[in-house]
């Protein structure tokens, strides 16, 4: 059987389709069940961004600022060059394994959730959809973050607030209970875009309608946010 032309598009063409026409592109992506290209690309991008950020940031100053924002003074043992090197290694390690770990967790959640609503999705297509959706959003968000940090010339600020893409970035963190700040930070443009892209992909992988698929991906997101908010309320 001859493979349709739209399923033979290269990786760059697929990524462009995710941005410009996700509804049509994810139909071919779900059928391909090939996740290696987006996963490798995401990992390399993560390592590149982390390396650039570590080159620019003052690690101890960054951690000190984060501790001040959280209302927890920085421990003396953490204010050393050795501690900074440990943090740098841990962040690079996270850049290496984070994309794969995130992709498998998201794919696993989709696999379970769609089976629960009697719209079963195989793990392979779920993983492929997850990696393409997450990569598509990550490319845009990281490029925009680098530009924002460079324009503001402040690499020591929290990376997640550099773009002001979520409600939390517009609020005074120190003036709010932690759970409210976490909830506000979860209302993020890039996260919502990810939920929509995942719904497009799972629609084709499961045979559901887009509305049905969106309900499932949005429900998973709500559960994730609820867990973060609950943890913030209990631990602070």
N, C-alpha and C positions, 0 to 999 in steps of 0.2 A: 504494500500500500504506500502511495506517495504521500509524504507528510505535507500538509497545507503550508503555503508560503509564509503565512503569518506566524506559524510555530517554529519556523526556521530562522527567525530574526536573531541577529547577534546580541550579545550582552548589552552593548551601548544602545541598540535600538529598543531593547526591552525596557531599559531604564528610562529612556526618553518617553516611551509609551506610558509608563507608570505615572509620569508627570503630566503628560498632555491628554491622554485618553485612557485612564485606568480601567474604566468599565470594559473596554474592548481588549486591552492588553492583558489583563489578568485572566481572561478566558484562555489565552494561549499559555500563560505562565502556569496556571493550575494544571493544564494538560501535560506540561513538560516534566514536572516533578524533578527539576535539576536545580539544586540549591547551591552548588559549590561556587559558581562564579560570583553571585552576589555576596555570599558569606566571606569569600577571600577578599573581595573588594572592600567590604565593610571593615574587615579586620585591618587591612592595610591602611585604610583611611583613619581608623581609630588610632593606630600606632603613630601615623604621621601627625595627626592633630595633637596627640598627647606629647610627642617629642617636641613639637613646636612650642606648645604651652609651657612645658618644663624648662625649655631654653629661655623663655621670656619671664617666667614668674619667679618671684622671691618666695621659695617654699615656706620658710619659717614665717615670713610676714603674712602669707596667705592663710596659713593654719592659725596664726594668732588672731587675724581678723575674723575668721570663722568662729573661733572660740569666743571672741568678744560678742559677736552677734547672737550666739547661742546662750550667752550669759554664763559661760563656764571659763574661768581663767585658765590659761595655758599652763600645763604642768611643767615645772623646771626641767624634767628629764626629756621633754619633747623639744626644748629650745636649744638643741645642739646640732652640729653639722651631721653627726652620725644619724640622728633621728630624721633629718631631712633626706639623707640618702635612702633610708629605709622607706620613707614615703614615696620617693621617686621610683624606686624599684616596684613597690606595690601598685602604684598607678600605672606603670608600664605593663606590669603583669595583667592588671585589669583590662587594659587596652587590648591585650593579646587574646584573652579568653572571654572577655565580656560579650562581644558580638555572638559567638557561638552559643554561649550559655543563655543569653537572652533569647536567641532564635529558638532554641530547643524548648525553653520554658513556655514561650508564647505559643509555639506549635502544639505542645502538649496540652495547654489550656484550651486551645481551639478544638483539638481532637476530642477531648472529654466533653466540652460544652455542646458541640454540635451533635454528638451522639446522645447526649441527654435530651435534646429536643427532637430526636428521631430524624435528624438530617446528617447521618454519619459522613465523616470526612476521613480519608486515609491520612496517616501521619506524613507520608512523603509529600503530597500536595500541600498539606498544612505547613510543613517546614519551608517549602519553596515559596509559598505565598507570604509567609512571615518574613523571610530574609529579603525578598524584593520590596515589600512594603516598608520595612524598617530601614533598609538601605536608602530607598527613595527619599524618605523624610530626613535621614541622618545627613546625607550629602548637602541638602539645602540648609539644614540647621547649623552644621559645623562651618560651612563656608560663611554663612551670615554671622556666626559667632566670632570667627577670626576677624572679619571686617569690623565688627562692632568693637572688639577689644583693641584692635589697631587704631581705629579712629578715636576712641576714648583714651587711648594710651594708658590703660590701667589694667594690666594683666593680673593684678592681685585681687581683683574683685571676684565674687562667686561667678563661675562660668555660667551657671544656670540662669542667672539674672541679667547677663550682659545684653541680651536681646530685648528684654522687657516683653517677652511673648506670653507671659502668664500673669494672672491677676496678682499673685504673690509679689512679683517684682515691683508692683506699684504701691505696695503697702509697707508700713513701718514694722519690720519683723519684731523689734524689741518691745513694741507697744501692744502686741497681740498675743493671746494664748497660742502655744505651739501648734495645736490641732487646727486652729483657724488658719494659720499661715500655711500649713501643709495642704489644707483643703483649697485655699486660694491658689497655691502654686500648682495644683493639679489641673486647674482650669487653664490649660495651655494650648495654644494654637497648633503646635506641632503634634501634640498628643491626640487632639481631635482629628487631625489629618490622618494620623496613623490608624485610628479606629475606623475611619471611612475607607482607607485603602485596604485594610484587612477584610472589611465587609465585602468589598468588590471581589477580592480574591476568593474568599470562602463561599461566596455566592456560586461561583462556577465549580469549585471543588466539591461542594455538597449537594448541588442541585436545588438549593433554596432560592427564593426570590431575594432581591437586594434588600427589601424591607425586613424580611425575616433574618437575613444575615446580619444586618446592621443592629437589630435588636440584641442578637447574641453577643456581638463584639462590644457593643455599648454596655451590656450587662456585665461582661467580664471587666471592663474598665471601671465601672461603678464599684464592683467588689474589691478591685485592687485599691482604689482610692479610699474606700471605707476601711480597709485593713491598715493603710498608712495613717489615716486620721485617728483610728482607734489606738494604734501603737504610740502615736505622738501624745495622745491624751493620757495614756497609761504610764508612759515613761517620764513624763515631765510634771 
